[in-house]
Amino acid sequence: RKTIGAECNYGVRFNGELGVDYMIVGLAKEVEKRMNAVGVKGAKVTLKLKQRKPNAPPPPKFLGHGSCFNISKSMDINS
């Protein structure tokens, strides 16, 4: 397996910084669990974000993300 990750992009609504922290920690724990299950260590971390476009209409799908900017940043990690 080349990549191991976890994503959640449906039904996510943050109510301040604590919600963001809670989501990041939850996703990190899930990735850690998956990596431990197959006995691998990571070499790179990628963070993907969706930022609502200004003046975007409500999403057509209930709790969907609608019209967004997709932002992705990657970084090598020293092991």
N, C-alpha and C positions, 0 to 999 in steps of 0.2 A: 504494500500500500504506500502510495507516495504522499498523500496528505491526510491529515486527521483534523477535523474541525467541528464546530457547532455554530449554527445560525438560527436566529429567530427574527423574522421580519413581518409577522402577521399578528395583529392585535396588540402591538406594543404601543403603550402611551405612557410617557414619563411625567411624573409630577414632582419635578425638582431633581437636585443632584443625588439625593439618596436613592431614588429609583434607578438612575443610571448606574450608580455603584453596585446596587443589588443585582442588576442584570449582568454587568461585566463579571462580577464574582461568580454568579451562577453559571455563566457560559464557560468561564475559565475552569471551574470545578468539573464540568462535564467533559471538557477536552482533556483535562488531567486524567480523569477516569478512563477515557477511551485510550489514551496513550499508555497508561499503566497496564491495561488489559492486553495490549500487544507488545509491551516491553520496549518502547522506543522513547527517544528524547527528541525534543524539537530543535530546529536550527533557525527557524524564521517564524515570526508572528505577523499576522495580517489582521488589521482592523478594518471592517467595512461598515460604513454609515450611510444612512439615507436621510437627506435633509429636505424637508418640504420646500417646494418652490414657492417663492412669493406669489401671492394671489392665486394659488392653485385651488381649483374647485374641490369640494369634498370628494373623498375617494368613492368610486362607483361600487366597490365591494365593502360590505360592513366590516369595520375594523381593518380594512386594507391600508396600504401606505399611500396610494394615489400617486400624483405627479411629484417626483422627487429628483434631487441631484444625488447621484451615486458617488460616494467618496471612498477611496481605498488607500490605505497606507500600510507599507510593509517594512519590517526591520529585522535584520539578522540578529540573533542572540548568541552570546558567548556561552559555551557550555563547559 
